[in-house]
Amino acid sequence: MIMSTLQTLLEALQQRNWLKIIDEPLDIYLEIPHLAYVEAKLPHPKVLLFSHPIDVKNGTVFEMPVVMNMFANFEVTEWIFGTHPDAIASEIRELLHLKPPEGFMGKMSMLSQLFNLKNVPPKKLKKRGECQSIVYEGKEASLDRLPILTTWSEDGGAFITMGQVYTQSLDGKMQNLGMYRLQKYDAHHLGLHWQIHKDSSCFFDQYREAGKKMPVSIAIGGHPLYIWCGQAPMPYGMFELMLYGFVRKENAKLVKSITNDLYIPHDVDIVIEGFVDPSTLRIEGPFGDHTGYYTPQELYPVLEISAITTAKSPIYQATVVGKPPLEDKYMGWATERIFLPLLQTTAPDLVDYHMPENGVFHNLILAKLKTRFKGHAQQIMHAFWGVGQMSFVKHALFVADDAPSLTDYGTLTEHILNRLTPRGILITSGIIDALDHASHETLVGGKLGVDATGAIQPKTCEVISDDVLEERVSSRVPTFIALKQYMTHTANPITVIQYTKTTTAKTLFESLVPLHKHLRIVVFVDECHNDVANPYMLIWRVFNNIDAQRDVWLSPFIGIDATTKNRLDGYTREWPKDVDCDPTVIDNLRKRGIIDCDDALIHAYQLHKKRLDV
Ligand SMILES: Cc1cc2nc3c(=O)[nH]c(=O)nc-3n(C[C@H](O)[C@H](O)[C@H](O)COP(=O)(O)O)c2cc1C
């Protein structure tokens, strides 16, 4: 039997012992996604194949297996790319710096580089694709055939989470592939969550202005690079499948959808085709998102399904997003590496950059710079905040090229804290990710840039023990809960203070001014689900929760308000809930011996609140 692209890859993964097959029947409602969520947090996560997905509520047994966690770890991700992402970045760098060749060997090497580019444009095939082996149209084209997962108990429903969304501009000249979540409203309608800044949203505006229906085709499965390309921040107007051809050194091969004019890869597992009536929007969400918080309900376009086609033995691919780390860590790692040379075209003195997983990409970027003049770091901060999706970044920390590796977090933090001064902090505003919840309003908010490229600062802080500091702080903070100091050996120790929020953090900051000689950076967190001794999750929450313009104060020490905002702060939006697992589902999977999840893991990644308060 001929195997599909995804089946072939899964077999190869199994041979390498990177695949875990779960034969136990598991519910598409919470059970399968919870298991994948926990797997991604284990020391050596694997790709998961669920061979018996069931829908307990509706009594459905699916023949179609579910694959999750495809980008399971660094090794699997590199294997999917066929090479280390840095090697792809080097190829891009060489192309960007192509100069007229010197000598015969130079000409030959340039020829081979250019020859590789022949793989870039996708090829349109005239025949039907493997993904069109089985065709359902009209009422038969039902989403109920697919094991679409409900990830979180407070989600607005079931969502397709790894859909490759293919669209084209009104004039048909531009194609786009974007990865957006898709809400199942009923058997024949999907919500299309392309945010306002994204390319498909721009195409959608063209159809709306023209009053025409917009064709959309959604592919699932096939080579995992299709979905990686869908999330890659390619410039507007560039079809992401060109990147697929460049990386794989093989053109993407496309076939025409059956009921609309869009082209989709021939070897995907499932295709959902249809049209969007731009005059109708519908409430989408809530959905537990990759920020680790629920995103609120908003209006989004709706796809009316005209056909569903599948391969002969299709596999349904899905992901789970929530609190880090998850598989988007590895997808993001590849993106970060591969896009460095492109970023360097705007910021040539940028040596390297890195987005730590617990900074959930747009909340925190670390950047290394070869500084050549005063204000250089500020120049690049502004460049970042003006470039494509990089402009969503809320907090950017810059170091000079003598700094340790950007992934050596402990030493790098010391390096930054030893060079940090209030003068090196730039606070401004700009566009922010549509998912951000910290700012008073959506889409625009505070930006914070730290220039730590300068000289080492003297250590002037009079450090006292946690116990003594706690005594002094708690007498000034009536609802004090806990305190912990970090990096006390540096010029800028960090003190995390947890309290029950009956007053604003600003009021507490002011009441602590008499203690200023013992304080350099104070981070306020509230009672909700925080643990002052868990820096990984603190970083995640702090960078999520602050709008620098409102929440950062620079004198007489640096104060950062990372609490949940409410009316006390003048915040009138609804503050989102944490994305938490359902403890009964986790307990049940543990009792059945299907999940490897002890209390330490639940606590370390704040999977749910049940045991955290004890
Ligand atoms: C797991 C995952 C889920 C995502 N979900 C969405 C989403 O629902 N809506 C959205 O606009 N972007 C989402 N993104 C980000 C987009 O895929 C990304 O911004 C992409 O570059 C958009 O492509 P475009 O610029 O061609 O629209 C998601 C990314 C990942 C990795």
The ligand as a MOL file (V3000), in Angstrom:
LIG
                    3D

  0  0  0     0  0            999 V3000
M  V30 BEGIN CTAB
M  V30 COUNTS 31 33 0 0 0
M  V30 BEGIN ATOM
M  V30 1 C -0.1360 27.3930 17.2640 0
M  V30 2 C -0.4020 28.7160 16.6020 0
M  V30 3 C -1.6940 29.2120 16.5450 0
M  V30 4 C -1.9570 30.4390 15.9320 0
M  V30 5 N -3.2300 30.9140 15.8870 0
M  V30 6 C -3.4870 32.0990 15.2910 0
M  V30 7 C -4.8110 32.5920 15.1950 0
M  V30 8 O -5.7640 31.9710 15.6520 0
M  V30 9 N -5.0020 33.7940 14.5830 0
M  V30 10 C -3.9660 34.5210 14.0540 0
M  V30 11 O -4.2080 35.5960 13.4940 0
M  V30 12 N -2.6900 34.0690 14.1370 0
M  V30 13 C -2.4340 32.8780 14.7260 0
M  V30 14 N -1.1570 32.4080 14.7940 0
M  V30 15 C -0.0670 33.2400 14.2700 0
M  V30 16 C -0.0380 33.2070 12.7500 0
M  V30 17 O 0.0130 31.8850 12.2850 0
M  V30 18 C 1.1640 33.9900 12.2320 0
M  V30 19 O 1.0730 35.2980 12.6950 0
M  V30 20 C 1.2870 33.9400 10.7190 0
M  V30 21 O 2.4950 34.5650 10.3280 0
M  V30 22 C 0.1250 34.6330 10.0600 0
M  V30 23 O 0.2900 34.5830 8.6720 0
M  V30 24 P -0.1610 35.7760 7.7260 0
M  V30 25 O 0.6880 36.9690 8.0710 0
M  V30 26 O 0.0950 35.2350 6.3640 0
M  V30 27 O -1.5730 36.0520 7.9950 0
M  V30 28 C -0.8910 31.1830 15.3830 0
M  V30 29 C 0.4100 30.6630 15.4170 0
M  V30 30 C 0.6570 29.4400 16.0230 0
M  V30 31 C 2.0680 28.9000 16.0540 0
M  V30 END ATOM
M  V30 BEGIN BOND
M  V30 1 1 1 2
M  V30 2 1 2 3
M  V30 3 2 2 30
M  V30 4 2 3 4
M  V30 5 1 4 5
M  V30 6 1 4 28
M  V30 7 2 5 6
M  V30 8 1 6 7
M  V30 9 1 6 13
M  V30 10 2 7 8
M  V30 11 1 7 9
M  V30 12 1 9 10
M  V30 13 2 10 11
M  V30 14 1 10 12
M  V30 15 2 12 13
M  V30 16 1 13 14
M  V30 17 1 14 15
M  V30 18 1 14 28
M  V30 19 1 15 16
M  V30 20 1 16 17
M  V30 21 1 16 18
M  V30 22 1 18 19
M  V30 23 1 18 20
M  V30 24 1 20 21
M  V30 25 1 20 22
M  V30 26 1 22 23
M  V30 27 1 23 24
M  V30 28 2 24 25
M  V30 29 1 24 26
M  V30 30 1 24 27
M  V30 31 2 28 29
M  V30 32 1 29 30
M  V30 33 1 30 31
M  V30 END BOND
M  V30 END CTAB
M  END
